[in-house]
């Protein structure tokens, strides 16, 4: 298989390094507008040719089997459509796109081209999440009635492009789509209505859009200040300053919410509640799944699950999920294995374009509900 990467930045690094290790796969080219990303790819992946744009890449490489899209969110649709038009199967990082229409365009183009499309919701492959899914599938919780999730984010998404709505469409796409996909997956159902509240309660402000933390005279007293961030990593002696990850978190252009509450009603009656707050000192992605037989609780960042049956004569059960090496608690490595299984070996696609669309439908409805203060009927 001849593979290409459309987007060579931070998120692509581990996949770019690991994919050539699989038998029968050759990474032949990559595209990115950032010169530092192209230079890193040329060092990290022997034989790769790099280009500034997907168009330039496909002019030189017409016999591509697989395209992996790691560009910015608003660029996903154009990259996916270009790859499909050139006869490639496509893996696209989450969120699938920043509008439902863009997702539908990708799904339709893949169907018309007879190609396969997979969406990169890596948390579907996380050991703790898989353990929870297996618990539900075994019927131990009984019929699912409600889902709660608290998502506290300590990593600061307000130092980069993700805090600008024109580039990310809001953090309920960039971060929340992960969670909406998991909630949909646990519910095994389609949401009907979405209500949401949100605000920019902490970040943003009056500082210059060109201000970066290392050069800021107020950095010593700023709780959000970051040290120098280098690409591809701070430990790489050849790394270069990554200004895109060191922008002031209180700059003028920030216009996305940093505090969200979203409620969902599903077709079969399941109710779900999702809270996402940024700049928390306690990072967690904690789920509680309420079934008619009891309550299953787990944190995606921790390996232990807890089941509390409604029968109070029974003691709570606690057990560890299987461990796995690699990024995101082993989820990235397992997702890479799945990419190879799907596109090289013909396995079923585990996360489809329809799954990507369903998550984006919730993200879009929630962001719209915040702006309009109305309960949204989900756009299907």
C-alpha positions as CSV (number, residue, x, y, z in Angstrom):
1,X,0.0,0.0,0.0
2,X,1.2,3.5,-0.9
3,X,0.1,6.0,1.8
4,X,0.2,9.8,2.1
5,X,-0.3,12.2,5.0
6,X,-2.2,15.4,4.5
7,X,-1.1,17.4,7.5
8,X,2.3,16.7,9.1
9,X,1.9,18.6,12.4
10,X,1.8,17.5,16.0
11,X,-1.1,15.0,15.8
12,X,0.4,13.1,12.8
13,X,3.9,12.5,14.4
14,X,3.3,9.1,16.1
15,X,1.3,7.7,13.2
16,X,4.0,8.9,10.7
17,X,6.6,7.2,12.8
18,X,4.7,3.9,13.3
19,X,2.9,3.2,10.1
20,X,5.9,2.3,8.0
21,X,6.8,-0.4,10.5
22,X,3.8,-2.5,9.2
23,X,4.5,-5.0,6.4
24,X,3.2,-3.9,3.1
25,X,2.8,-0.2,3.8
26,X,5.0,2.5,2.3
27,X,4.5,6.2,3.2
28,X,5.5,8.0,0.0
29,X,4.5,11.6,0.5
30,X,3.1,14.3,2.8
31,X,1.7,17.8,2.6
32,X,1.8,20.7,5.0
33,X,2.1,24.5,4.6
34,X,4.5,24.6,7.6
35,X,8.1,24.1,6.5
36,X,9.2,22.8,9.9
37,X,6.6,20.0,9.7
38,X,7.8,19.1,6.2
39,X,11.4,19.0,7.3
40,X,10.6,16.8,10.3
41,X,8.7,14.4,8.2
42,X,11.6,14.0,5.8
43,X,13.9,13.2,8.8
44,X,11.4,10.9,10.5
45,X,10.2,8.9,7.5
46,X,12.8,7.7,5.1
47,X,12.0,8.2,1.4
48,X,9.0,10.5,2.0
49,X,8.5,13.4,-0.4
50,X,6.8,16.5,1.0
51,X,4.7,19.3,-0.6
52,X,3.0,22.5,0.6
53,X,-0.5,21.5,-0.5
54,X,-2.5,18.3,-1.2
55,X,-3.0,19.6,-4.8
56,X,0.8,19.6,-5.4
57,X,1.1,16.2,-3.8
58,X,-1.5,14.6,-6.0
59,X,-0.1,16.1,-9.2
60,X,3.1,14.1,-8.5
61,X,1.5,11.0,-7.0
62,X,-1.5,9.5,-8.8
63,X,-1.3,5.9,-7.5
64,X,-2.1,6.4,-3.9
65,X,-4.0,3.7,-1.9
66,X,-4.5,5.5,1.5
67,X,-4.6,9.1,2.6
68,X,-4.4,10.0,6.3
69,X,-5.8,13.5,7.0
70,X,-4.3,15.4,10.0
71,X,-4.8,18.9,8.8
72,X,-6.7,21.6,10.7
73,X,-10.4,20.9,11.2
74,X,-11.7,23.4,8.7
75,X,-9.4,21.8,6.1
76,X,-10.6,18.2,6.5
77,X,-13.4,18.3,3.9
78,X,-11.1,19.6,1.1
79,X,-8.4,17.1,2.0
80,X,-10.7,14.2,2.1
81,X,-12.5,15.1,-1.1
82,X,-9.1,15.5,-2.9
83,X,-7.9,12.1,-1.7
84,X,-11.2,10.4,-2.8
85,X,-11.1,12.1,-6.1
86,X,-7.6,10.6,-6.6
87,X,-8.8,7.1,-5.8
88,X,-7.5,6.7,-2.3
89,X,-9.2,5.3,0.8
90,X,-9.2,7.8,3.6
91,X,-8.6,8.0,7.4
92,X,-9.6,11.4,8.8
93,X,-8.8,12.6,12.3
94,X,-11.6,13.8,14.5
95,X,-13.7,15.9,14.3
96,X,-14.7,14.7,10.9
97,X,-15.5,18.3,9.9
98,X,-16.8,21.5,11.3
99,X,-20.3,21.3,9.7
100,X,-22.8,18.5,9.1
101,X,-22.9,19.4,5.4
102,X,-19.1,18.8,5.1
103,X,-19.5,15.4,6.7
104,X,-22.3,14.5,4.3
105,X,-20.2,15.6,1.4
106,X,-17.4,13.3,2.4
107,X,-19.7,10.3,3.0
108,X,-21.4,10.8,-0.4
109,X,-18.0,11.2,-2.2
110,X,-16.7,8.0,-0.6
111,X,-19.8,6.1,-1.6
112,X,-19.7,7.4,-5.2
113,X,-16.0,6.7,-5.5
114,X,-16.3,3.2,-4.0
115,X,-13.7,4.0,-1.4
116,X,-13.7,3.5,2.4
117,X,-13.7,6.2,5.0
118,X,-12.7,5.9,8.7
119,X,-12.8,8.6,11.4
120,X,-10.2,8.9,14.0
121,X,-12.1,8.7,17.3
122,X,-9.1,7.1,19.1
123,X,-11.0,6.9,22.5
124,X,-13.0,4.0,20.9
125,X,-9.8,2.0,21.2
126,X,-8.9,3.1,24.8
127,X,-8.6,0.0,27.1
128,X,-10.9,1.5,29.8
129,X,-13.5,2.5,27.3
130,X,-13.4,-0.9,25.7
131,X,-13.9,-2.5,29.1
132,X,-16.9,-0.4,29.8
133,X,-18.4,-1.2,26.3
134,X,-17.8,-4.9,27.0
135,X,-19.6,-4.6,30.4
136,X,-22.6,-3.1,28.7
137,X,-22.6,-5.6,25.9
138,X,-22.6,-8.5,28.5
139,X,-25.9,-7.1,29.8
140,X,-24.6,-6.6,33.4
141,X,-26.0,-3.1,33.6
142,X,-29.4,-3.9,32.1
143,X,-31.1,-1.4,30.0
144,X,-29.2,1.9,29.9
145,X,-31.1,4.8,31.3
146,X,-28.7,7.8,31.7
147,X,-25.2,8.8,30.9
148,X,-23.2,11.5,32.8
149,X,-19.8,12.8,31.9
150,X,-17.6,15.4,33.4
151,X,-14.7,16.5,31.2
152,X,-12.2,18.8,33.0
153,X,-9.4,19.9,30.6
154,X,-6.1,21.0,32.1
155,X,-4.2,21.2,28.8
156,X,-4.7,24.7,27.5
157,X,-6.4,24.8,24.1
158,X,-6.4,28.6,24.4
159,X,-2.8,28.9,23.4
160,X,-3.4,27.9,19.8
161,X,-5.7,28.1,16.8
162,X,-8.4,25.9,18.4
163,X,-9.6,28.9,20.4
164,X,-10.6,30.7,17.3
165,X,-14.1,29.8,16.1
166,X,-13.3,30.4,12.4
167,X,-10.7,27.6,12.6
168,X,-12.2,25.1,15.0
169,X,-16.0,26.0,15.0
170,X,-15.8,25.8,18.9
171,X,-14.3,23.4,21.4
172,X,-17.5,21.2,21.4
173,X,-16.2,20.1,18.0
174,X,-12.5,19.9,18.7
175,X,-12.8,18.4,22.2
176,X,-16.5,17.5,22.6
177,X,-16.8,15.5,19.5
178,X,-14.7,12.8,21.1
179,X,-17.2,12.6,24.0
180,X,-20.3,12.9,22.0
181,X,-19.1,9.9,19.9
182,X,-18.6,7.9,23.1
183,X,-22.0,8.9,24.5
184,X,-23.6,7.9,21.2
185,X,-21.6,4.6,21.2
186,X,-22.6,3.7,24.8
187,X,-26.2,4.7,24.1
188,X,-26.3,2.7,20.8
189,X,-28.9,5.2,19.8
190,X,-29.5,8.5,17.9
191,X,-30.0,11.8,19.8
192,X,-33.2,13.7,19.2
193,X,-32.8,16.9,21.1
194,X,-30.0,19.0,22.4
195,X,-30.0,21.8,25.0
196,X,-26.8,23.6,26.0
197,X,-25.3,26.6,27.9
198,X,-21.8,28.0,27.6
199,X,-19.6,31.0,28.0
200,X,-16.2,32.4,27.6
201,X,-15.8,32.8,31.4
202,X,-12.0,32.8,31.9
203,X,-9.9,33.1,28.7
204,X,-9.7,35.8,26.1
205,X,-9.4,39.5,26.7
206,X,-7.5,42.5,25.4
207,X,-4.0,41.3,24.8
208,X,-2.5,41.4,21.3
209,X,-3.0,38.4,19.0
210,X,0.7,38.5,18.3
211,X,1.7,38.1,21.9
212,X,3.4,34.8,22.9
213,X,4.1,33.6,26.4
214,X,8.0,33.5,26.3
215,X,8.1,37.1,25.2
216,X,5.3,38.4,27.5
217,X,6.4,40.8,30.3
218,X,3.6,39.5,32.5
219,X,4.5,35.8,32.2
220,X,5.9,35.4,35.7
221,X,2.6,36.3,37.3
222,X,0.3,34.7,34.7
223,X,-1.4,31.4,35.8
224,X,-1.7,30.4,32.1
225,X,1.8,31.1,31.0
226,X,3.6,28.3,29.2
227,X,7.3,27.8,28.7
228,X,8.9,27.4,25.3
229,X,7.2,24.7,23.2
230,X,9.2,23.2,20.4
231,X,8.3,21.0,17.4
232,X,8.5,18.1,17.0
233,X,9.2,18.0,20.8
234,X,11.1,19.8,23.5
235,X,13.5,16.9,23.8
236,X,14.5,17.0,20.2
237,X,17.7,18.9,19.9
238,X,16.8,19.9,16.3
239,X,13.3,21.1,17.4
240,X,12.1,24.6,16.4
241,X,9.9,27.0,18.4
242,X,6.3,26.2,17.9
243,X,4.7,29.7,18.1
244,X,1.3,28.3,17.3
245,X,1.3,26.6,20.7
246,X,2.5,29.6,22.8
247,X,-0.1,32.2,22.0
248,X,-1.4,34.3,24.8
249,X,-4.5,32.7,26.4
250,X,-6.0,36.2,27.0
251,X,-5.7,37.6,23.5
252,X,-8.4,39.5,21.6
253,X,-9.2,36.9,18.9
254,X,-10.4,34.2,21.3
255,X,-14.1,33.7,20.7
256,X,-14.9,30.1,21.7
257,X,-16.5,29.0,25.0
258,X,-14.4,27.6,27.8
259,X,-17.3,26.4,30.0
260,X,-20.1,24.2,28.6
261,X,-23.0,22.1,29.8
262,X,-24.9,20.0,27.2
263,X,-28.0,17.8,27.7
264,X,-29.1,15.2,25.2
265,X,-32.4,13.2,24.8
266,X,-32.1,10.0,22.8
267,X,-34.8,8.2,20.7
268,X,-35.1,5.3,23.1
269,X,-35.4,7.6,26.2
270,X,-31.8,7.7,27.4
271,X,-30.8,11.1,28.9
272,X,-27.2,12.3,28.8
273,X,-25.5,15.2,30.5
274,X,-22.0,16.4,29.4
275,X,-19.9,19.1,31.1
276,X,-16.7,20.5,29.5
277,X,-14.7,23.1,31.4
278,X,-11.2,24.3,30.5
279,X,-8.3,25.4,32.7
280,X,-9.2,22.9,35.5
281,X,-6.4,21.9,37.8
282,X,-7.9,18.4,37.9
283,X,-7.7,16.6,34.5
284,X,-10.4,14.0,34.1
285,X,-12.9,12.5,31.7
286,X,-15.2,10.7,34.1
287,X,-18.3,8.8,33.0
288,X,-21.2,7.4,35.0
289,X,-23.4,4.9,33.1
290,X,-26.7,4.3,34.8
291,X,-28.5,1.0,34.0
292,X,-31.6,-0.5,35.5
293,X,-29.3,-2.9,37.4
294,X,-26.8,-0.4,38.8
295,X,-24.1,2.2,38.1
296,X,-20.8,1.9,36.3
297,X,-18.2,4.6,36.8
298,X,-14.8,5.1,35.3
299,X,-12.3,7.8,34.3
300,X,-10.8,7.5,30.8
301,X,-7.5,8.6,32.2
302,X,-7.4,5.9,34.9
303,X,-7.4,2.1,34.5
304,X,-10.0,1.2,37.2
305,X,-13.7,0.7,36.8
306,X,-16.3,0.5,39.6
307,X,-19.7,-1.2,39.4
308,X,-22.3,-0.5,42.1
309,X,-25.4,-2.8,41.8
310,X,-28.8,-1.5,42.9
311,X,-29.0,-4.6,45.2
312,X,-27.3,-3.0,48.2
313,X,-26.6,-6.3,49.7
314,X,-23.9,-6.7,47.1
315,X,-20.6,-5.1,47.5
316,X,-19.3,-2.7,44.8
317,X,-16.9,-4.3,42.3
318,X,-13.6,-2.7,41.2
319,X,-11.3,-4.0,38.6
320,X,-8.6,-2.8,36.3
321,X,-8.8,-2.5,32.5
322,X,-6.0,-4.0,30.4
323,X,-3.0,-1.8,30.0
324,X,-1.6,-0.8,26.6
325,X,1.5,1.2,25.6
326,X,1.4,4.3,23.5
327,X,-0.3,7.7,23.3
328,X,-3.6,8.4,24.9
329,X,-3.4,5.5,27.2
330,X,-2.6,3.1,24.4
331,X,-5.5,4.2,22.3
332,X,-3.4,5.6,19.5
333,X,-1.4,2.4,19.0
334,X,-4.6,0.3,18.9
335,X,-6.1,2.8,16.4
336,X,-3.1,2.5,14.2
337,X,-3.5,-1.3,14.3
338,X,-7.1,-0.8,13.3
339,X,-6.1,1.5,10.4
340,X,-3.9,-1.2,9.1
341,X,-6.5,-3.9,9.6
342,X,-9.1,-1.9,7.7
343,X,-7.2,-0.5,4.8
344,X,-4.5,-3.2,4.2
345,X,-6.4,-6.4,5.3
346,X,-10.0,-5.5,4.5
347,X,-11.4,-5.6,8.1
348,X,-14.8,-3.8,8.7
349,X,-14.5,-0.1,9.4
350,X,-14.8,0.4,13.2
351,X,-15.6,4.1,13.2
352,X,-17.5,5.1,10.0
353,X,-18.3,8.4,8.3
354,X,-21.8,8.1,9.7
355,X,-20.3,7.9,13.2
356,X,-18.3,11.0,12.5
357,X,-21.4,12.8,11.2
358,X,-23.5,11.8,14.3
359,X,-20.9,13.3,16.6
360,X,-20.7,16.5,14.5
361,X,-24.5,16.8,14.5
362,X,-24.4,16.9,18.3
363,X,-21.4,19.4,18.4
364,X,-23.2,21.6,15.8
365,X,-26.5,21.5,17.6
366,X,-24.9,22.2,21.0
367,X,-22.8,25.2,19.7
368,X,-26.0,26.5,18.0
369,X,-28.0,26.0,21.2
370,X,-25.5,28.0,23.2
371,X,-25.8,30.9,20.7
372,X,-29.6,30.9,20.4
373,X,-30.6,29.7,23.9
374,X,-33.0,27.3,22.3
375,X,-33.5,23.5,22.5
376,X,-32.4,22.1,19.2
377,X,-34.0,19.3,17.3
378,X,-31.1,17.3,16.0
379,X,-30.4,17.8,12.3
380,X,-30.5,14.4,10.8
